[in-house]
Every structure is written in structure tokens, then in C-alpha cells.
Amino acid sequence: MNKRHRASAATAVVGLVIAGAHLMGATSAYADDVKPSAPPGTEPSAAAPVPIDSNAPGLKIPQGGTLAPIKVLDIAEVVEDLGGEQRRQETNQTVMMALQSEVLFPENSAVFNAQAAARIQAIANEINTQKATRVRVFGFTDDQGSYEHGKELSKQRADAVQAELAKTVTSPGVIYDVRGYSEDYPIADNGTEEGRKKNRRVEITFPRTTPAGGN
């Protein structure tokens, strides 16, 4: 089938105030029957550090031009292991861990392999350390096969990861948001096997309570 989605490059932005540029804004997570226009869980949380004077001469706005609404994007630090099996993204507000499906499940399956539990338990321990009360577990596939099959498989895998997390997460009253997004929101090129492998993933996102790099 025709593909409507293109891979987007991940970019680390250092607390940048965007003025006068019309960029695609991040949005909150939506229900499964409404597709967000940007990957869920990437909404900005930083506040504008200084007011912007639209009359400041240094802005050099063309005659008749106006400032677009100010947007401030979080600092994002992304670390990926050499094999690309696990990726960690941190902002000043959240921690996101992405695990390639191959390190968790056999092909076209939502049943864990032998090494999966240890990886998920390590993430659960960090959730406990951060005392997170809301955890998002999102599943994704590549663009091979039907969209509907990918939607079902990605949700089943997200459900399996959530169930395994719940065995170790001890935060009282924790709320899980579990969704399957099929081929939506690729992070790599689906035109290559290497890219498709990265797109087949489960992302676990939770708020942070300690500074980046802190204990």
C-alpha cells in the first residue's frame, strides 16, 4: 500500500526560543482513533526564559512581517548503544527508553524472549528511583505488511511490556498509558532493513524527578 509517513531526523535542541519561524509544534498524546501530527510524548515543557520585544531592532523583521508565537524546545540528550538495540532520550522533564523489538520478541510475536525480562526490570527500577506515577508504553512497527496487523502487533507488544513493568514497579498509584501505533512515527528510513529494525520498537516514557545525570 502507499505509505503516507516519512522518517524524521531526531534533533537535539538546546533551549532555543523560536521566533518568526513556523515550525511543526509537538502535541500531546491522543486517543488511538485520532492521529497526532507529531510523535506522542514529545510535547515541549520548557518556559520562555526572557520576554521577546517584537520591536527590537536586532530582530530585523521584514517590513510588514510579524512574529509567530514563541516556542521553547527542551534540551534533548539522546544516547544509543552501538548495536542500536536500546536508545535513551532525556529532557529536563522526561526519560524515554526505546527498545528494539528484536531484543524483546521473536519475529512477528508478542511473547518475550529469554533476555527481555532483565532489560525491562532495569527500566522498572529506574521508574521506581524517579518515583514516577505515570508511565507511557508505546509500541511501533515498520511499514511491512498491513497497517491493521501492525497496529494489533504493536499494541500487543506494548501490553506485554507494561505487564512486565508492573511486576517490578512499586510506585503507588502508577497510571499506565499503553498504545500501539503500527508504522506511524518512524525514527529511521523504512527503505532499508537497518532502518526498519530501528522502527520496530517499544518506547517507555516517564517523568524525571532528578536532574539529568543525577542519582
Sine and cosine of phi, psi and omega as CSV:
sin_phi,cos_phi,sin_psi,cos_psi,sin_omega,cos_omega
0.00,0.00,0.32,-0.95,0.00,-1.00
-0.95,0.33,0.62,-0.78,-0.02,-1.00
-0.99,-0.17,0.70,-0.71,-0.05,-1.00
-0.96,-0.26,-0.02,1.00,-0.14,-0.99
-0.88,-0.48,0.66,-0.75,0.04,-1.00
-0.90,-0.44,0.52,-0.85,0.02,-1.00
-0.92,0.38,0.61,-0.79,0.05,-1.00
-0.89,-0.45,0.63,-0.77,-0.05,-1.00
-0.98,0.21,0.70,-0.72,0.07,-1.00
-0.98,0.21,0.71,-0.71,-0.06,-1.00
-0.76,-0.65,0.74,-0.67,0.10,-0.99
-1.00,0.01,0.85,-0.53,-0.06,-1.00
-0.91,-0.41,0.80,-0.60,-0.09,-1.00
-1.00,-0.07,1.00,-0.07,0.10,-1.00
0.59,0.81,0.77,0.63,-0.18,-0.98
-1.00,-0.06,0.77,-0.63,0.09,-1.00
-1.00,0.08,0.88,-0.48,-0.03,-1.00
-0.99,-0.11,0.92,-0.39,0.02,-1.00
-0.80,-0.60,0.75,-0.66,0.07,-1.00
0.98,0.18,0.07,1.00,0.03,-1.00
-0.89,-0.46,0.71,-0.71,-0.01,-1.00
-0.99,-0.12,0.99,-0.11,-0.01,-1.00
-0.96,-0.29,0.34,-0.94,0.05,-1.00
-0.94,0.33,0.86,-0.50,-0.03,-1.00
-1.00,0.08,0.50,-0.86,0.06,-1.00
-0.98,0.21,0.46,-0.89,-0.05,-1.00
-0.79,-0.61,0.24,-0.97,0.05,-1.00
-0.96,0.27,0.24,-0.97,0.05,-1.00
-0.93,0.36,0.62,-0.79,0.00,-1.00
-0.90,-0.44,0.19,-0.98,0.11,-0.99
-0.91,0.41,0.37,-0.93,-0.10,-0.99
-0.88,0.48,-0.40,0.92,-0.05,-1.00
-1.00,0.04,0.02,1.00,0.07,-1.00
-0.79,-0.61,0.86,-0.52,-0.07,-1.00
-1.00,0.07,0.86,-0.52,0.10,-1.00
-0.91,0.41,0.34,-0.94,0.00,-1.00
-1.00,0.01,-0.06,1.00,0.05,-1.00
-0.59,-0.81,0.38,-0.92,-0.04,-1.00
-0.79,0.61,0.75,-0.66,0.00,-1.00
-0.90,0.44,0.50,-0.87,0.03,-1.00
0.99,0.11,0.22,0.98,-0.02,-1.00
-0.89,-0.45,0.31,0.95,-0.04,-1.00
-0.90,0.44,0.62,-0.78,0.01,-1.00
-0.95,0.32,0.47,-0.88,-0.01,-1.00
-0.75,-0.66,-0.13,0.99,-0.03,-1.00
-0.97,0.23,0.44,-0.90,0.04,-1.00
-0.97,-0.24,0.43,-0.90,0.01,-1.00
-0.89,0.46,0.81,-0.58,-0.07,-1.00
-0.96,0.29,-0.49,0.87,-0.03,-1.00
-0.62,-0.79,0.48,-0.88,0.09,-1.00
-0.94,0.34,0.48,-0.88,0.02,-1.00
-0.95,-0.32,0.82,-0.57,0.03,-1.00
-1.00,-0.05,0.93,-0.37,-0.05,-1.00
-0.92,0.39,-0.24,0.97,0.01,-1.00
-0.99,-0.14,0.03,1.00,-0.01,-1.00
-0.89,0.46,0.77,-0.63,-0.06,-1.00
-0.90,0.44,-0.45,0.89,-0.03,-1.00
-0.92,0.39,-0.31,0.95,0.00,-1.00
-0.95,0.32,-0.48,0.88,0.05,-1.00
0.79,0.62,0.79,0.62,0.03,-1.00
-0.97,0.25,0.74,-0.67,0.03,-1.00
-0.85,0.52,0.47,-0.88,-0.01,-1.00
-0.84,0.55,0.78,-0.63,-0.02,-1.00
1.00,0.04,-0.15,0.99,-0.01,-1.00
-0.99,0.16,0.39,-0.92,0.04,-1.00
-0.73,-0.69,0.36,-0.93,0.04,-1.00
-0.97,0.22,0.70,-0.71,0.17,-0.99
-0.96,0.27,0.27,-0.96,0.04,-1.00
-0.83,0.55,0.65,-0.76,-0.02,-1.00
-0.94,0.33,0.68,-0.73,0.06,-1.00
-0.79,-0.62,0.70,-0.71,0.04,-1.00
-0.87,-0.49,0.84,-0.55,-0.03,-1.00
-0.98,-0.22,0.63,-0.78,0.02,-1.00
-0.89,0.45,0.44,-0.90,0.27,-0.96
-0.92,0.39,0.74,-0.68,0.03,-1.00
-0.82,-0.57,0.82,-0.58,0.05,-1.00
-0.93,-0.37,0.83,-0.56,-0.06,-1.00
-0.88,-0.48,0.79,-0.62,0.04,-1.00
-0.80,-0.60,0.79,-0.61,-0.01,-1.00
-0.81,-0.59,0.69,-0.73,0.02,-1.00
-0.95,0.32,0.22,-0.97,-0.15,-0.99
-0.86,0.50,-0.59,0.81,0.00,-1.00
-0.99,0.10,-0.10,1.00,-0.02,-1.00
0.96,0.28,0.19,0.98,-0.06,-1.00
-0.95,0.30,-0.49,0.87,-0.03,-1.00
-0.68,-0.73,0.70,-0.72,0.00,-1.00
-0.75,-0.66,0.71,-0.71,-0.01,-1.00
-0.87,-0.49,0.79,-0.62,0.04,-1.00
-0.83,-0.56,0.81,-0.59,-0.01,-1.00
-0.85,-0.53,0.66,-0.75,0.22,-0.97
-0.86,-0.51,-0.06,-1.00,0.04,-1.00
-0.95,0.31,-0.12,0.99,-0.05,-1.00
-0.89,-0.46,-0.50,0.86,-0.15,-0.99
-0.67,-0.74,0.32,-0.95,0.17,-0.98
-0.85,-0.53,0.75,-0.66,0.07,-1.00
-0.82,-0.57,0.80,-0.59,0.07,-1.00
-0.92,-0.38,0.81,-0.59,0.04,-1.00
-0.91,-0.41,0.80,-0.60,0.03,-1.00
-0.91,-0.42,0.78,-0.63,0.07,-1.00
-0.90,0.44,0.62,-0.79,-0.05,-1.00
-0.85,0.52,-0.54,0.84,-0.05,-1.00
-0.89,0.46,-0.44,0.90,0.00,-1.00
-1.00,0.08,-0.09,1.00,0.00,-1.00
-0.92,-0.39,-0.63,0.78,-0.18,-0.98
-0.73,-0.68,0.49,-0.87,0.23,-0.97
-0.91,0.41,0.24,-0.97,-0.02,-1.00
-0.84,0.54,0.72,-0.69,0.07,-1.00
0.84,0.55,0.57,0.82,-0.06,-1.00
-0.70,-0.72,0.41,-0.91,0.10,-0.99
-0.89,-0.45,0.34,0.94,0.03,-1.00
-0.98,-0.17,0.80,-0.60,-0.08,-1.00
-0.87,0.49,0.54,-0.84,0.19,-0.98
-1.00,0.02,-0.01,-1.00,-0.15,-0.99
-0.92,0.40,-0.49,0.87,-0.08,-1.00
-1.00,-0.01,-0.15,0.99,-0.15,-0.99
-0.92,0.40,-0.68,0.73,-0.12,-0.99
-0.86,0.52,-0.67,0.74,-0.03,-1.00
-0.89,0.45,-0.65,0.76,0.02,-1.00
-0.89,0.45,-0.69,0.72,-0.05,-1.00
-0.95,0.32,-0.59,0.81,0.03,-1.00
-0.90,0.44,-0.59,0.81,0.04,-1.00
-0.89,0.45,-0.64,0.76,0.05,-1.00
-0.93,0.38,-0.64,0.77,0.03,-1.00
-0.88,0.48,-0.61,0.79,0.03,-1.00
-0.90,0.44,-0.60,0.80,0.04,-1.00
-0.94,0.34,-0.60,0.80,0.09,-1.00
-0.85,0.53,-0.66,0.75,0.05,-1.00
-0.90,0.44,-0.67,0.75,0.00,-1.00
-0.88,0.47,-0.65,0.76,0.00,-1.00
-0.98,0.19,-0.12,0.99,-0.03,-1.00
0.81,0.59,0.65,0.76,-0.03,-1.00
-0.94,0.35,0.64,-0.77,0.03,-1.00
-0.93,-0.37,-0.08,1.00,0.07,-1.00
-0.67,-0.75,0.80,-0.60,-0.06,-1.00
-0.78,-0.62,0.78,-0.63,0.05,-1.00
-0.97,-0.23,0.76,-0.65,0.02,-1.00
-0.82,-0.57,0.95,-0.31,-0.08,-1.00
-0.89,-0.46,0.76,-0.65,0.05,-1.00
-0.97,-0.23,0.56,-0.83,-0.01,-1.00
-0.64,-0.77,0.45,-0.89,0.08,-1.00
-0.80,-0.59,0.01,-1.00,0.15,-0.99
-1.00,0.06,-0.19,-0.98,-0.07,-1.00
-0.99,-0.16,0.28,0.96,0.03,-1.00
-1.00,0.10,0.60,-0.80,-0.04,-1.00
0.98,0.21,-0.10,-0.99,-0.08,-1.00
-0.98,0.21,0.46,-0.89,0.05,-1.00
-0.88,0.47,-0.64,0.77,-0.05,-1.00
-0.91,0.42,-0.66,0.75,0.03,-1.00
-0.91,0.42,-0.66,0.75,0.03,-1.00
-0.89,0.45,-0.60,0.80,0.02,-1.00
-0.89,0.45,-0.71,0.70,-0.01,-1.00
-0.91,0.40,-0.73,0.69,-0.04,-1.00
-0.91,0.42,-0.68,0.73,-0.02,-1.00
-0.90,0.43,-0.59,0.81,0.05,-1.00
-0.94,0.34,-0.66,0.76,0.03,-1.00
-0.88,0.48,-0.65,0.76,0.01,-1.00
-0.93,0.37,-0.65,0.76,0.06,-1.00
-0.89,0.46,-0.65,0.76,0.05,-1.00
-0.88,0.48,-0.67,0.75,-0.01,-1.00
-0.90,0.43,-0.66,0.76,0.02,-1.00
-0.92,0.40,-0.68,0.74,0.02,-1.00
-0.87,0.49,-0.68,0.73,0.00,-1.00
-0.89,0.46,-0.61,0.79,0.02,-1.00
-0.95,0.33,-0.64,0.76,0.07,-1.00
-0.85,0.52,-0.67,0.74,-0.08,-1.00
-0.89,0.46,-0.36,0.93,0.03,-1.00
-0.94,0.34,-0.44,0.90,-0.10,-0.99
-0.91,-0.42,-0.52,0.86,-0.01,-1.00
-0.91,0.42,0.81,-0.59,-0.06,-1.00
-0.93,-0.38,-0.02,1.00,0.00,-1.00
-0.85,0.53,0.82,-0.58,-0.02,-1.00
-0.93,0.37,0.68,-0.73,0.08,-1.00
0.94,0.33,0.37,0.93,-0.02,-1.00
-0.91,0.42,0.65,-0.76,0.01,-1.00
-0.93,-0.36,0.75,-0.66,0.01,-1.00
-0.96,-0.28,0.69,-0.73,0.12,-0.99
-0.92,-0.40,0.96,-0.29,-0.16,-0.99
-0.89,-0.45,0.82,-0.57,-0.07,-1.00
-0.58,-0.81,0.42,-0.91,0.11,-0.99
-0.87,-0.49,0.78,-0.63,-0.11,-0.99
-0.90,-0.43,0.15,0.99,0.03,-1.00
0.80,0.60,-0.76,-0.65,-0.07,-1.00
-1.00,0.05,-0.02,1.00,0.00,-1.00
-0.89,0.45,0.52,-0.86,0.09,-1.00
0.88,0.48,0.80,0.60,0.07,-1.00
-0.91,0.41,0.52,-0.85,0.06,-1.00
-0.95,-0.32,-0.01,1.00,0.01,-1.00
-0.51,-0.86,0.09,-1.00,-0.07,-1.00
-0.97,0.22,0.88,-0.48,0.05,-1.00
-0.95,0.30,-0.07,1.00,0.01,-1.00
-0.98,0.20,-0.16,0.99,0.03,-1.00
-0.81,-0.58,0.43,-0.90,0.03,-1.00
-0.91,0.41,-0.58,0.81,0.04,-1.00
-0.88,0.48,-0.67,0.74,0.03,-1.00
-0.93,0.38,-0.69,0.73,0.01,-1.00
-0.88,0.48,-0.59,0.81,0.01,-1.00
-0.89,0.46,-0.64,0.77,0.03,-1.00
-0.93,0.36,-0.56,0.83,-0.02,-1.00
-0.96,0.29,-0.44,0.90,0.06,-1.00
-0.98,0.17,0.99,-0.14,-0.17,-0.99
-0.44,-0.90,0.25,-0.97,0.18,-0.98
-0.82,-0.57,0.78,-0.62,0.00,-1.00
-0.95,-0.30,0.73,-0.68,0.04,-1.00
-0.88,-0.47,0.88,-0.48,-0.08,-1.00
-0.83,-0.56,0.68,-0.73,0.01,-1.00
-0.49,-0.87,0.44,-0.90,0.00,-1.00
-0.95,0.33,0.50,-0.87,0.03,-1.00
-0.98,-0.21,0.53,-0.85,0.06,-1.00
-0.88,-0.48,-0.11,0.99,0.06,-1.00
-0.89,-0.46,0.45,-0.89,0.01,-1.00
-0.88,0.48,0.43,-0.91,0.06,-1.00
-0.82,0.57,0.77,-0.64,-0.02,-1.00
0.99,0.10,-0.06,1.00,-0.01,-1.00
-1.00,0.10,0.10,-1.00,0.01,-1.00
-0.95,-0.31,0.00,0.00,0.00,0.00
